[in-house]
Amino acid sequence: MSAGRPSLRLGYGSNGFSGHRFPDACAVIAGLGYDGVALTLDQPHLDPFADDAAAQTARAAKSLALHGLAVVIETGSRYVLDPWHKHEPTLVSDGDRGPRIELLTRAVRIAAELGAEAMSCWSGVLPEGASAEEGWRRLTDGLGPVLDLAHDLGVTVCFEPEPGMHVDTVDEALELRRRLGEPDHLRLTLDLGHLVCNEPRAPEASVAVAGPLIGNVQVDDMVRDVHEHLELGAGTLDLDAVLRALLATGFTGLASVELPRHSHAAPTVAARQIVALRASLARLATSDREGSTP
């Protein structure tokens, strides 16, 4: 890229390698040239509720170090809390939300132990009958102890707006941050596909609005109004435009491919994504050079 502009560090989500043991996933991800892993806390890679969770964390640290991979911690596992109900309970569920808070505090501790660059989370779907204001109250109450622990342990928490959830846009994620007092260690996770799916602005404009508060990035393609993670080039995302906007913010974290339904062909899919990302970054670098030529 142009002088003074950072290039992106690329990662890949472990939830796209669910058929691999974590050491093997790290070997493939590093072998393809990625810089890091977005590690979803779940079986088979690192179960935060397992009796040997501490040993699993130590083994994960060894695999990451062996391959020189950075890491962010993701908490979007589907059935880690309830084997019958996907993602439940969430931070905005009716009833006991304690298990979700426990998952997130465990995620903060694991992030600290692994030296992770961020721990990422989201709100959940507001149940029918609960008011929006009640949703905000549940969310801020639930995140309070998580943010307190993260502050004490020096962990950055990145909140992700998710289509269909209580907090589903960049504007609402920024409103959450305002309601929590705008703590420095609370930032945003942006999924590039979500910017296509349901944001009111163009994806590059949404990136600019989030700006320096972006702490974590997930990479995938989508089409409008359909929350389905697609390979790059299979949707309508203008990858060059959104990466240019991301680079303009000065973002230096991991931008990790998020394709949780592609584990059946993980090495092949991961290879295609890094080719697409590198090609886009190369086009941007060429454009920068040509633009700076007298």
Backbone as CSV, one residue per row, in Angstrom:
resi,resn,N_x,N_y,N_z,CA_x,CA_y,CA_z,C_x,C_y,C_z
1,MET,0.843,-1.185,0.000,0.000,0.000,0.000,0.884,1.243,0.000
2,SER,0.262,2.409,-0.045,1.036,3.638,-0.116,1.814,3.852,1.164
3,ALA,2.836,4.711,1.098,3.693,4.955,2.242,2.859,5.409,3.437
4,GLY,3.123,4.829,4.587,2.421,5.209,5.792,1.087,4.507,5.993
5,ARG,0.571,3.809,4.997,-0.699,3.107,5.135,-0.427,1.647,5.485
6,PRO,-1.069,1.144,6.537,-0.855,-0.263,6.894,-1.506,-1.182,5.880
7,SER,-0.943,-2.376,5.740,-1.618,-3.418,4.982,-2.420,-4.261,5.967
8,LEU,-3.333,-5.044,5.452,-4.149,-5.867,6.331,-3.429,-7.145,6.724
9,ARG,-3.653,-7.563,7.968,-3.251,-8.894,8.392,-4.478,-9.787,8.263
10,LEU,-4.308,-10.903,7.603,-5.429,-11.761,7.258,-5.503,-12.972,8.172
11,GLY,-6.711,-13.300,8.607,-6.924,-14.472,9.437,-8.018,-15.353,8.859
12,TYR,-8.239,-16.489,9.509,-9.302,-17.405,9.094,-9.992,-17.934,10.340
13,GLY,-11.322,-18.045,10.267,-12.100,-18.494,11.412,-12.009,-19.990,11.633
14,SER,-11.776,-20.375,12.887,-11.698,-21.807,13.199,-13.029,-22.512,12.965
15,ASN,-14.143,-21.765,12.996,-15.433,-22.408,12.762,-15.605,-22.841,11.310
16,GLY,-14.702,-22.426,10.450,-14.663,-22.920,9.075,-13.768,-24.134,8.914
17,PHE,-13.216,-24.633,10.037,-12.363,-25.823,10.059,-12.866,-26.802,11.121
18,SER,-14.180,-26.936,11.244,-14.734,-27.762,12.324,-14.435,-29.244,12.152
19,GLY,-14.024,-29.671,10.976,-13.632,-31.056,10.760,-12.173,-31.327,11.047
20,HIS,-11.429,-30.303,11.434,-9.994,-30.431,11.725,-9.734,-30.308,13.221
21,ARG,-8.762,-31.063,13.710,-8.224,-30.772,15.042,-7.576,-29.393,14.990
22,PHE,-7.564,-28.691,16.156,-7.056,-27.321,16.135,-5.592,-27.230,15.682
23,PRO,-4.689,-28.104,16.133,-3.310,-28.012,15.623,-3.237,-28.180,14.100
24,ASP,-4.073,-29.075,13.556,-4.077,-29.270,12.107,-4.655,-28.058,11.391
25,ALA,-5.717,-27.474,11.962,-6.286,-26.263,11.378,-5.246,-25.149,11.347
26,CYS,-4.514,-24.985,12.436,-3.471,-23.947,12.480,-2.407,-24.204,11.422
27,ALA,-2.028,-25.453,11.246,-1.004,-25.784,10.260,-1.468,-25.424,8.853
28,VAL,-2.725,-25.724,8.532,-3.241,-25.402,7.202,-3.377,-23.895,7.022
29,ILE,-3.952,-23.230,8.013,-4.167,-21.787,7.929,-2.841,-21.057,7.757
30,ALA,-1.845,-21.428,8.562,-0.529,-20.808,8.421,0.125,-21.194,7.099
31,GLY,-0.039,-22.444,6.694,0.563,-22.903,5.447,0.042,-22.174,4.224
32,LEU,-1.198,-21.695,4.302,-1.780,-20.934,3.200,-1.348,-19.467,3.207
33,GLY,-0.709,-19.047,4.303,-0.197,-17.684,4.360,-0.993,-16.726,5.219
34,TYR,-1.975,-17.229,5.945,-2.734,-16.357,6.847,-1.877,-15.972,8.054
35,ASP,-2.245,-14.834,8.650,-1.489,-14.298,9.783,-2.088,-14.653,11.135
36,GLY,-3.332,-15.132,11.152,-3.963,-15.379,12.433,-5.195,-16.242,12.318
37,VAL,-5.793,-16.494,13.488,-6.980,-17.343,13.609,-8.024,-16.606,14.444
38,ALA,-9.265,-16.635,13.977,-10.397,-16.224,14.807,-10.945,-17.494,15.444
39,LEU,-10.647,-17.695,16.703,-10.910,-18.955,17.401,-12.272,-18.909,18.092
40,THR,-13.222,-19.675,17.574,-14.538,-19.788,18.196,-14.476,-20.806,19.331
41,LEU,-14.902,-20.387,20.516,-14.873,-21.276,21.672,-16.009,-22.280,21.564
42,ASP,-15.653,-23.501,21.268,-16.629,-24.557,21.029,-15.857,-25.849,20.839
43,GLN,-16.558,-26.962,20.917,-15.932,-28.183,20.450,-15.891,-28.078,18.923
44,PRO,-14.884,-28.586,18.231,-13.841,-29.474,18.747,-12.542,-28.770,19.119
45,HIS,-12.492,-27.441,19.083,-11.203,-26.758,19.156,-10.816,-26.292,20.560
46,LEU,-11.737,-25.631,21.257,-11.455,-25.225,22.627,-12.803,-25.029,23.307
47,ASP,-13.193,-26.018,24.093,-14.476,-25.991,24.791,-14.301,-25.265,26.122
48,PRO,-14.882,-24.080,26.287,-14.638,-23.309,27.506,-15.261,-23.912,28.750
49,PHE,-16.170,-24.884,28.578,-16.821,-25.514,29.723,-16.309,-26.930,29.997
50,ALA,-15.316,-27.363,29.258,-14.758,-28.695,29.469,-13.980,-28.762,30.785
51,ASP,-13.914,-29.943,31.354,-13.159,-30.124,32.591,-11.686,-29.782,32.402
52,ASP,-11.190,-30.015,31.190,-9.777,-29.741,30.913,-9.604,-28.468,30.077
53,ALA,-10.490,-27.479,30.286,-10.426,-26.249,29.489,-9.060,-25.562,29.616
54,ALA,-8.472,-25.600,30.803,-7.160,-24.964,30.988,-6.106,-25.665,30.135
55,ALA,-6.167,-26.999,30.102,-5.209,-27.741,29.284,-5.458,-27.495,27.805
56,GLN,-6.720,-27.415,27.402,-7.026,-27.105,26.013,-6.498,-25.726,25.623
57,THR,-6.616,-24.777,26.534,-6.104,-23.430,26.269,-4.589,-23.455,26.097
58,ALA,-3.912,-24.211,26.946,-2.453,-24.318,26.839,-2.047,-24.966,25.519
59,ARG,-2.797,-25.991,25.090,-2.482,-26.635,23.817,-2.744,-25.691,22.645
60,ALA,-3.805,-24.900,22.749,-4.087,-23.923,21.695,-2.972,-22.895,21.611
61,ALA,-2.502,-22.435,22.762,-1.404,-21.462,22.776,-0.166,-22.047,22.104
62,LYS,0.106,-23.319,22.349,1.264,-23.967,21.736,1.123,-24.026,20.218
63,SER,-0.066,-24.377,19.739,-0.279,-24.455,18.288,-0.154,-23.091,17.631
64,LEU,-0.725,-22.072,18.254,-0.634,-20.718,17.707,0.821,-20.252,17.655
65,ALA,1.545,-20.491,18.735,2.942,-20.058,18.778,3.790,-20.815,17.761
66,LEU,3.546,-22.107,17.616,4.314,-22.923,16.682,4.241,-22.368,15.267
67,HIS,3.064,-21.845,14.908,2.865,-21.363,13.541,2.899,-19.841,13.430
68,GLY,3.220,-19.162,14.527,3.333,-17.709,14.493,2.025,-17.009,14.176
69,LEU,0.919,-17.543,14.679,-0.397,-17.013,14.370,-0.924,-16.124,15.495
70,ALA,-1.430,-14.945,15.126,-2.175,-14.113,16.064,-3.551,-14.728,16.261
71,VAL,-4.288,-14.229,17.279,-5.593,-14.822,17.555,-6.560,-13.772,18.081
72,VAL,-7.820,-13.904,17.692,-8.940,-13.234,18.339,-9.897,-14.332,18.799
73,ILE,-10.666,-14.046,19.841,-11.598,-15.021,20.399,-13.021,-14.659,19.967
74,GLU,-13.700,-15.630,19.380,-15.088,-15.464,18.951,-15.997,-16.319,19.842
75,THR,-17.228,-15.837,20.046,-18.135,-16.517,20.981,-19.470,-16.878,20.323
76,GLY,-19.456,-17.073,19.012,-20.684,-17.360,18.284,-21.001,-18.832,18.128
77,SER,-20.456,-19.668,18.978,-20.740,-21.107,18.900,-22.239,-21.345,19.040
78,ARG,-22.747,-22.330,18.319,-24.198,-22.482,18.200,-24.845,-23.166,19.402
79,TYR,-24.226,-24.233,19.914,-24.903,-25.052,20.923,-24.042,-25.282,22.170
80,VAL,-23.096,-24.410,22.417,-22.211,-24.612,23.554,-22.940,-24.444,24.889
81,LEU,-24.045,-23.688,24.899,-24.796,-23.449,26.135,-26.047,-24.303,26.256
82,ASP,-26.700,-24.582,25.152,-27.955,-25.337,25.171,-27.971,-26.257,23.960
83,PRO,-27.974,-27.581,24.179,-27.909,-28.505,23.039,-29.171,-28.522,22.182
84,TRP,-30.238,-27.882,22.657,-31.509,-27.893,21.927,-31.787,-26.587,21.184
85,HIS,-31.240,-25.483,21.666,-31.616,-24.168,21.142,-30.370,-23.383,20.735
86,LYS,-30.276,-23.096,19.451,-29.116,-22.406,18.895,-28.902,-21.051,19.566
87,HIS,-27.673,-20.835,20.019,-27.203,-19.570,20.587,-27.818,-19.218,21.948
88,GLU,-28.747,-20.001,22.444,-29.443,-19.618,23.680,-28.719,-20.120,24.924
89,PRO,-28.850,-19.403,26.052,-29.427,-18.067,26.169,-28.458,-16.996,25.682
90,THR,-29.002,-15.862,25.282,-28.194,-14.731,24.851,-28.212,-13.663,25.937
91,LEU,-27.610,-12.527,25.637,-27.617,-11.413,26.590,-28.975,-10.741,26.703
92,VAL,-29.888,-11.022,25.769,-31.200,-10.370,25.821,-32.344,-11.380,25.965
93,SER,-32.048,-12.631,26.239,-33.079,-13.659,26.375,-33.968,-13.396,27.586
94,ASP,-35.176,-13.950,27.537,-35.985,-14.043,28.743,-35.340,-15.079,29.673
95,GLY,-35.656,-14.991,30.944,-35.158,-16.000,31.868,-33.717,-15.775,32.267
96,ASP,-33.030,-16.851,32.567,-31.667,-16.790,33.118,-30.647,-16.548,32.013
97,ARG,-30.029,-15.392,32.037,-28.984,-15.051,31.063,-27.582,-15.316,31.622
98,GLY,-27.546,-15.858,32.823,-26.267,-16.110,33.473,-25.307,-16.973,32.685
99,PRO,-25.786,-18.057,32.036,-24.844,-18.882,31.271,-24.130,-18.117,30.163
100,ARG,-24.822,-17.181,29.522,-24.156,-16.378,28.475,-23.104,-15.469,29.088
101,ILE,-23.422,-14.862,30.212,-22.444,-14.003,30.881,-21.242,-14.832,31.313
102,GLU,-21.504,-16.046,31.798,-20.400,-16.935,32.188,-19.540,-17.294,30.994
103,LEU,-20.163,-17.577,29.847,-19.383,-17.863,28.640,-18.488,-16.687,28.284
104,LEU,-19.039,-15.484,28.334,-18.262,-14.313,27.928,-17.139,-14.003,28.912
105,THR,-17.375,-14.215,30.207,-16.281,-13.989,31.158,-15.198,-15.053,30.992
106,ARG,-15.601,-16.288,30.721,-14.589,-17.313,30.428,-13.818,-16.952,29.156
107,ALA,-14.529,-16.408,28.170,-13.871,-16.002,26.927,-12.848,-14.897,27.177
108,VAL,-13.168,-13.982,28.058,-12.217,-12.917,28.406,-10.964,-13.515,29.044
109,ARG,-11.151,-14.460,29.955,-9.990,-15.076,30.611,-9.138,-15.858,29.604
110,ILE,-9.790,-16.577,28.715,-9.044,-17.317,27.695,-8.317,-16.346,26.764
111,ALA,-8.987,-15.260,26.411,-8.340,-14.244,25.571,-7.086,-13.706,26.247
112,ALA,-7.172,-13.454,27.538,-6.008,-12.950,28.268,-4.883,-13.980,28.281
113,GLU,-5.240,-15.247,28.502,-4.224,-16.296,28.566,-3.538,-16.503,27.211
114,LEU,-4.283,-16.316,26.126,-3.716,-16.517,24.786,-3.091,-15.254,24.213
115,GLY,-3.199,-14.144,24.924,-2.710,-12.888,24.372,-3.499,-12.462,23.149
116,ALA,-4.805,-12.749,23.160,-5.654,-12.450,22.007,-5.791,-10.947,21.803
117,GLU,-5.962,-10.567,20.553,-6.104,-9.153,20.217,-7.494,-8.626,20.538
118,ALA,-8.473,-9.518,20.678,-9.833,-9.100,20.992,-10.654,-10.310,21.395
119,MET,-11.760,-10.045,22.102,-12.813,-11.022,22.336,-14.085,-10.432,21.757
120,SER,-14.731,-11.173,20.862,-15.883,-10.652,20.137,-17.170,-11.310,20.598
121,CYS,-18.268,-10.512,20.654,-19.567,-11.030,21.062,-20.679,-10.229,20.397
122,TRP,-21.947,-10.655,20.633,-23.094,-9.978,20.035,-24.257,-10.027,21.012
123,SER,-25.396,-9.430,20.630,-26.495,-9.257,21.583,-27.403,-10.462,21.708
124,GLY,-27.769,-11.077,20.598,-28.822,-12.075,20.560,-30.122,-11.470,20.049
125,VAL,-31.083,-12.335,19.746,-32.377,-11.921,19.223,-33.305,-11.575,20.382
126,LEU,-33.907,-10.399,20.336,-34.822,-9.982,21.396,-36.109,-10.802,21.310
127,PRO,-36.513,-11.466,22.397,-37.720,-12.299,22.345,-38.974,-11.478,22.061
128,GLU,-39.935,-12.121,21.437,-41.219,-11.480,21.163,-41.862,-11.061,22.484
129,GLY,-42.347,-9.827,22.518,-42.992,-9.320,23.719,-42.104,-8.463,24.591
130,ALA,-40.796,-8.564,24.420,-39.867,-7.723,25.182,-39.677,-6.410,24.434
131,SER,-39.732,-5.305,25.158,-39.578,-3.997,24.523,-38.119,-3.736,24.171
132,ALA,-37.926,-2.808,23.238,-36.560,-2.447,22.857,-35.785,-1.921,24.057
133,GLU,-36.436,-1.114,24.889,-35.739,-0.559,26.052,-35.361,-1.655,27.039
134,GLU,-36.228,-2.659,27.180,-35.886,-3.795,28.029,-34.680,-4.536,27.463
135,GLY,-34.622,-4.638,26.136,-33.466,-5.260,25.502,-32.176,-4.514,25.812
136,TRP,-32.222,-3.198,25.738,-31.029,-2.404,26.068,-30.628,-2.616,27.531
137,ARG,-31.633,-2.676,28.421,-31.311,-2.865,29.838,-30.640,-4.213,30.067
138,ARG,-31.204,-5.267,29.489,-30.607,-6.591,29.640,-29.188,-6.619,29.089
139,LEU,-29.002,-5.970,27.967,-27.700,-5.997,27.302,-26.644,-5.258,28.110
140,THR,-26.970,-4.069,28.573,-25.979,-3.302,29.337,-25.708,-3.959,30.687
141,ASP,-26.753,-4.502,31.316,-26.537,-5.196,32.600,-25.632,-6.412,32.400
142,GLY,-25.870,-7.173,31.335,-25.092,-8.381,31.104,-23.649,-8.106,30.743
143,LEU,-23.435,-7.047,29.990,-22.066,-6.740,29.577,-21.248,-6.091,30.686
144,GLY,-21.919,-5.550,31.704,-21.191,-4.871,32.774,-20.068,-5.694,33.374
145,PRO,-20.368,-6.886,33.919,-19.285,-7.685,34.518,-18.260,-8.176,33.504
146,VAL,-18.681,-8.370,32.266,-17.745,-8.794,31.222,-16.733,-7.691,30.959
147,LEU,-17.224,-6.468,30.834,-16.330,-5.339,30.573,-15.436,-5.035,31.776
148,ASP,-15.969,-5.209,32.971,-15.143,-4.984,34.162,-13.965,-5.958,34.186
149,LEU,-14.244,-7.234,33.944,-13.172,-8.228,33.930,-12.198,-7.953,32.792
150,ALA,-12.716,-7.605,31.631,-11.845,-7.318,30.492,-10.918,-6.145,30.796
151,HIS,-11.431,-5.139,31.467,-10.594,-4.002,31.854,-9.475,-4.461,32.785
152,ASP,-9.838,-5.273,33.765,-8.842,-5.739,34.738,-7.760,-6.589,34.074
153,LEU,-8.124,-7.357,33.041,-7.183,-8.275,32.399,-6.553,-7.699,31.133
154,GLY,-6.915,-6.473,30.775,-6.322,-5.843,29.603,-6.795,-6.426,28.285
155,VAL,-8.058,-6.863,28.228,-8.625,-7.470,27.023,-9.564,-6.485,26.333
156,THR,-9.450,-6.375,25.032,-10.362,-5.560,24.240,-11.595,-6.384,23.884
157,VAL,-12.777,-5.859,24.174,-14.043,-6.494,23.811,-14.573,-5.810,22.557
158,CYS,-14.896,-6.604,21.546,-15.430,-6.060,20.295,-16.857,-6.555,20.112
159,PHE,-17.776,-5.627,19.983,-19.194,-5.970,19.871,-19.614,-5.959,18.409
160,GLU,-20.289,-7.041,18.007,-20.644,-7.213,16.599,-22.133,-6.999,16.364
161,PRO,-22.519,-6.058,15.500,-23.912,-6.001,15.066,-24.222,-7.154,14.124
162,GLU,-25.293,-7.884,14.441,-25.662,-9.086,13.680,-27.061,-8.925,13.095
163,PRO,-27.250,-9.205,11.818,-28.593,-9.127,11.227,-29.607,-9.946,12.013
164,GLY,-30.749,-9.335,12.305,-31.820,-10.015,13.004,-31.719,-9.963,14.514
165,MET,-30.600,-9.488,15.043,-30.435,-9.424,16.492,-30.849,-8.043,17.007
166,HIS,-30.901,-7.914,18.331,-31.311,-6.645,18.938,-30.417,-5.504,18.476
167,VAL,-29.138,-5.751,18.458,-28.185,-4.771,17.909,-27.730,-5.309,16.563
168,ASP,-28.243,-4.708,15.489,-27.981,-5.290,14.162,-27.323,-4.337,13.178
169,THR,-27.023,-3.103,13.585,-26.361,-2.154,12.691,-25.211,-1.466,13.417
170,VAL,-24.345,-0.854,12.639,-23.232,-0.092,13.207,-23.752,1.018,14.114
171,ASP,-24.791,1.712,13.683,-25.340,2.802,14.499,-25.794,2.287,15.859
172,GLU,-26.435,1.119,15.904,-26.903,0.596,17.172,-25.742,0.101,18.044
173,ALA,-24.691,-0.429,17.417,-23.506,-0.817,18.188,-22.853,0.414,18.812
174,LEU,-22.840,1.508,18.088,-22.303,2.749,18.640,-23.199,3.285,19.755
175,GLU,-24.525,3.099,19.620,-25.445,3.489,20.688,-25.206,2.652,21.936
176,LEU,-24.960,1.370,21.769,-24.635,0.522,22.917,-23.387,1.035,23.614
177,ARG,-22.400,1.360,22.832,-21.157,1.865,23.416,-21.417,3.165,24.197
178,ARG,-22.286,4.014,23.663,-22.633,5.259,24.355,-23.327,4.951,25.677
179,ARG,-24.275,4.011,25.653,-25.015,3.668,26.870,-24.103,3.077,27.937
180,LEU,-23.007,2.498,27.536,-22.061,1.897,28.479,-20.960,2.865,28.901
181,GLY,-21.056,4.104,28.473,-20.084,5.109,28.877,-18.868,5.219,27.990
182,GLU,-18.917,4.619,26.813,-17.839,4.674,25.818,-16.477,4.267,26.387
183,PRO,-16.409,3.095,27.004,-15.104,2.647,27.529,-14.109,2.395,26.403
184,ASP,-12.862,2.726,26.639,-11.830,2.593,25.605,-11.672,1.154,25.140
185,HIS,-11.898,0.194,26.041,-11.651,-1.206,25.675,-12.877,-1.879,25.056
186,LEU,-13.927,-1.115,24.759,-15.085,-1.641,24.029,-15.089,-1.054,22.628
187,ARG,-14.931,-1.937,21.641,-14.841,-1.495,20.259,-15.840,-2.300,19.420
188,LEU,-15.702,-2.275,18.118,-16.664,-2.930,17.238,-16.004,-4.042,16.435
189,THR,-16.755,-5.125,16.249,-16.448,-6.120,15.224,-17.320,-5.814,14.010
190,LEU,-16.706,-5.704,12.850,-17.459,-5.519,11.611,-17.329,-6.761,10.747
191,ASP,-18.466,-7.324,10.363,-18.506,-8.389,9.376,-18.809,-7.735,8.031
192,LEU,-17.907,-7.878,7.079,-18.061,-7.172,5.805,-19.312,-7.617,5.059
193,GLY,-19.683,-8.886,5.182,-20.907,-9.353,4.557,-22.143,-8.708,5.154
194,HIS,-22.142,-8.509,6.482,-23.281,-7.858,7.124,-23.486,-6.447,6.590
195,LEU,-22.411,-5.792,6.211,-22.531,-4.431,5.690,-23.350,-4.410,4.408
196,VAL,-23.266,-5.492,3.642,-24.084,-5.637,2.433,-25.501,-6.043,2.808
197,CYS,-25.626,-6.947,3.767,-26.901,-7.590,4.085,-27.940,-6.610,4.604
198,ASN,-27.565,-5.769,5.584,-28.637,-5.012,6.237,-28.280,-3.615,6.723
199,GLU,-27.093,-3.099,6.427,-26.786,-1.734,6.849,-27.518,-0.725,5.955
200,PRO,-27.893,0.434,6.493,-28.610,1.425,5.691,-27.718,2.190,4.721
201,ARG,-26.397,2.087,4.897,-25.461,2.810,4.041,-24.719,1.824,3.136
202,ALA,-23.968,2.377,2.198,-23.034,1.555,1.435,-22.003,0.971,2.394
203,PRO,-21.491,-0.239,2.120,-20.527,-0.859,3.034,-19.343,0.035,3.379
204,GLU,-18.772,0.698,2.390,-17.613,1.547,2.668,-17.981,2.731,3.557
205,ALA,-19.226,3.221,3.439,-19.676,4.305,4.307,-19.851,3.825,5.747
206,SER,-20.341,2.604,5.922,-20.466,2.040,7.265,-19.104,1.864,7.918
207,VAL,-18.113,1.451,7.144,-16.749,1.329,7.663,-16.257,2.691,8.142
208,ALA,-16.528,3.733,7.360,-16.076,5.069,7.729,-16.760,5.551,9.006
209,VAL,-18.046,5.214,9.185,-18.763,5.619,10.397,-18.153,4.951,11.630
210,ALA,-17.843,3.670,11.526,-17.217,2.957,12.647,-15.790,3.439,12.879
211,GLY,-15.080,3.712,11.778,-13.770,4.345,11.810,-12.783,3.733,12.781
212,PRO,-12.182,4.559,13.637,-11.119,4.063,14.526,-11.633,3.160,15.637
213,LEU,-12.948,3.002,15.763,-13.489,2.112,16.783,-13.542,0.665,16.317
214,ILE,-13.169,0.390,15.069,-13.128,-0.985,14.584,-11.963,-1.714,15.250
215,GLY,-12.280,-2.804,15.934,-11.235,-3.567,16.606,-11.064,-4.972,16.074
216,ASN,-12.022,-5.429,15.261,-11.989,-6.789,14.752,-12.820,-6.817,13.476
217,VAL,-12.375,-7.594,12.487,-13.074,-7.653,11.207,-13.269,-9.105,10.802
218,GLN,-14.476,-9.411,10.330,-14.778,-10.702,9.730,-15.016,-10.495,8.239
219,VAL,-14.546,-11.432,7.434,-14.558,-11.266,5.978,-15.403,-12.362,5.334
220,ASP,-16.389,-11.948,4.571,-17.209,-12.858,3.779,-18.028,-11.996,2.835
221,ASP,-18.750,-12.633,1.936,-19.612,-11.933,0.988,-21.064,-12.245,1.331
222,MET,-21.971,-11.387,0.915,-23.405,-11.607,1.092,-24.161,-10.875,-0.007
223,VAL,-25.469,-11.060,-0.012,-26.365,-10.262,-0.837,-27.358,-9.581,0.094
224,ARG,-28.028,-8.568,-0.399,-28.937,-7.781,0.416,-30.055,-8.643,1.000
225,ASP,-30.297,-8.465,2.296,-31.425,-9.065,3.013,-31.354,-10.584,3.158
226,VAL,-30.214,-11.177,2.889,-30.048,-12.619,3.075,-28.807,-12.848,3.945
227,HIS,-29.025,-13.330,5.167,-27.908,-13.524,6.087,-27.291,-14.906,5.852
228,GLU,-26.539,-15.009,4.787,-25.837,-16.239,4.436,-24.400,-15.891,4.059
229,HIS,-23.452,-16.472,4.781,-22.037,-16.199,4.536,-21.600,-16.892,3.249
230,LEU,-21.118,-16.097,2.304,-20.711,-16.608,1.003,-19.221,-16.384,0.785
231,GLU,-18.645,-17.202,-0.076,-17.265,-16.958,-0.471,-17.146,-15.612,-1.179
232,LEU,-15.978,-15.019,-1.084,-15.737,-13.743,-1.751,-15.973,-13.894,-3.249
233,GLY,-16.722,-12.956,-3.806,-17.061,-13.000,-5.218,-18.382,-13.670,-5.514
234,ALA,-18.977,-14.333,-4.511,-20.253,-15.018,-4.722,-21.448,-14.143,-4.371
235,GLY,-21.202,-12.982,-3.773,-22.261,-12.042,-3.423,-22.073,-10.725,-4.147
236,THR,-22.482,-9.650,-3.501,-22.442,-8.333,-4.147,-21.473,-7.367,-3.473
237,LEU,-20.658,-7.846,-2.548,-19.690,-6.982,-1.880,-18.650,-6.460,-2.867
238,ASP,-18.431,-5.148,-2.868,-17.330,-4.546,-3.620,-16.096,-4.622,-2.724
239,LEU,-15.352,-5.701,-2.866,-14.242,-5.970,-1.950,-13.200,-4.872,-1.996
240,ASP,-12.853,-4.405,-3.175,-11.845,-3.346,-3.278,-12.286,-2.091,-2.527
241,ALA,-13.534,-1.703,-2.709,-14.026,-0.476,-2.078,-14.030,-0.587,-0.562
242,VAL,-14.473,-1.743,-0.043,-14.575,-1.866,1.407,-13.192,-2.038,2.045
243,LEU,-12.275,-2.727,1.367,-10.916,-2.832,1.917,-10.209,-1.487,1.879
244,ARG,-10.437,-0.710,0.834,-9.853,0.630,0.779,-10.362,1.479,1.948
245,ALA,-11.663,1.397,2.216,-12.235,2.141,3.327,-11.670,1.665,4.658
246,LEU,-11.496,0.353,4.793,-10.957,-0.197,6.032,-9.520,0.261,6.253
247,LEU,-8.725,0.212,5.227,-7.345,0.672,5.336,-7.280,2.160,5.681
248,ALA,-8.227,2.924,5.163,-8.235,4.359,5.429,-8.500,4.680,6.894
249,THR,-9.120,3.752,7.631,-9.368,3.981,9.059,-8.109,3.786,9.894
250,GLY,-7.066,3.188,9.296,-5.868,2.860,10.057,-5.969,1.545,10.809
251,PHE,-6.966,0.731,10.479,-7.156,-0.557,11.159,-5.914,-1.430,11.040
252,THR,-5.475,-1.977,12.167,-4.278,-2.824,12.181,-4.544,-4.207,12.775
253,GLY,-5.806,-4.525,13.051,-6.130,-5.824,13.620,-6.220,-6.908,12.570
254,LEU,-6.777,-8.052,12.981,-6.963,-9.160,12.050,-8.269,-8.996,11.282
255,ALA,-8.213,-9.289,9.997,-9.409,-9.393,9.161,-9.538,-10.873,8.807
256,SER,-10.478,-11.552,9.457,-10.531,-13.017,9.403,-11.736,-13.501,8.605
257,VAL,-11.480,-14.398,7.687,-12.545,-14.984,6.879,-13.513,-15.746,7.782
258,GLU,-14.809,-15.526,7.562,-15.851,-16.106,8.405,-16.798,-16.918,7.525
259,LEU,-16.483,-18.215,7.359,-17.289,-19.109,6.528,-17.595,-20.383,7.314
260,PRO,-18.504,-20.285,8.300,-18.726,-21.409,9.216,-19.410,-22.616,8.590
261,ARG,-19.961,-22.479,7.390,-20.647,-23.612,6.773,-19.815,-24.248,5.653
262,HIS,-18.534,-23.944,5.639,-17.679,-24.428,4.548,-16.605,-25.407,5.024
263,SER,-16.797,-25.976,6.223,-15.768,-26.859,6.776,-15.552,-28.109,5.936
264,HIS,-16.552,-28.516,5.172,-16.429,-29.733,4.378,-15.324,-29.627,3.334
265,ALA,-14.930,-28.396,2.987,-13.867,-28.190,1.997,-12.921,-27.100,2.482
266,ALA,-12.636,-27.101,3.785,-11.935,-25.989,4.414,-10.620,-25.592,3.736
267,PRO,-9.688,-26.505,3.484,-8.415,-26.062,2.888,-8.595,-25.418,1.512
268,THR,-9.460,-26.002,0.698,-9.687,-25.475,-0.646,-10.360,-24.115,-0.592
269,VAL,-11.381,-23.986,0.259,-12.085,-22.709,0.390,-11.152,-21.639,0.950
270,ALA,-10.390,-21.988,1.977,-9.468,-21.019,2.572,-8.430,-20.548,1.560
271,ALA,-7.990,-21.451,0.704,-7.022,-21.070,-0.336,-7.645,-20.076,-1.304
272,ARG,-8.894,-20.294,-1.691,-9.546,-19.363,-2.615,-9.721,-17.984,-1.991
273,GLN,-10.023,-17.937,-0.689,-10.276,-16.632,-0.064,-9.007,-15.794,0.031
274,ILE,-7.878,-16.429,0.349,-6.659,-15.629,0.470,-6.183,-15.153,-0.893
275,VAL,-6.441,-15.937,-1.924,-6.121,-15.480,-3.282,-6.950,-14.238,-3.612
276,ALA,-8.250,-14.277,-3.299,-9.113,-13.134,-3.588,-8.709,-11.902,-2.783
277,LEU,-8.374,-12.100,-1.529,-7.981,-10.971,-0.686,-6.660,-10.371,-1.144
278,ARG,-5.698,-11.218,-1.438,-4.405,-10.698,-1.900,-4.538,-9.977,-3.235
279,ALA,-5.399,-10.497,-4.113,-5.600,-9.835,-5.403,-6.206,-8.452,-5.204
280,SER,-7.173,-8.336,-4.302,-7.787,-7.045,-4.024,-6.772,-6.072,-3.441
281,LEU,-5.997,-6.540,-2.469,-4.983,-5.668,-1.864,-3.932,-5.256,-2.885
282,ALA,-3.589,-6.138,-3.804,-2.622,-5.801,-4.852,-3.193,-4.736,-5.786
283,ARG,-4.481,-4.840,-6.127,-5.100,-3.822,-6.969,-5.090,-2.459,-6.277
284,LEU,-5.366,-2.463,-4.975,-5.354,-1.211,-4.239,-3.950,-0.612,-4.191
285,ALA,-2.952,-1.461,-3.996,-1.577,-0.977,-3.977,-1.180,-0.397,-5.317
286,THR,-1.569,-1.055,-6.408,-1.276,-0.553,-7.748,-1.964,0.791,-7.969
287,SER,-3.213,0.879,-7.562,-3.953,2.130,-7.711,-3.317,3.245,-6.925
288,ASP,-2.841,2.945,-5.714,-2.160,3.954,-4.916,-0.899,4.444,-5.595
289,ARG,-0.129,3.494,-6.120,1.131,3.881,-6.784,0.845,4.747,-8.004
290,GLU,-0.119,4.362,-8.793,-0.435,5.127,-10.009,-0.998,6.491,-9.648
291,GLY,-1.757,6.550,-8.546,-2.310,7.822,-8.133,-1.279,8.786,-7.606
292,SER,-0.143,8.244,-7.107,0.908,9.109,-6.567,1.967,9.440,-7.603
293,THR,1.847,8.891,-8.816,2.835,9.176,-9.856,2.606,10.564,-10.443
294,PRO,3.669,11.416,-10.479,3.497,12.767,-11.032,3.036,12.722,-12.466
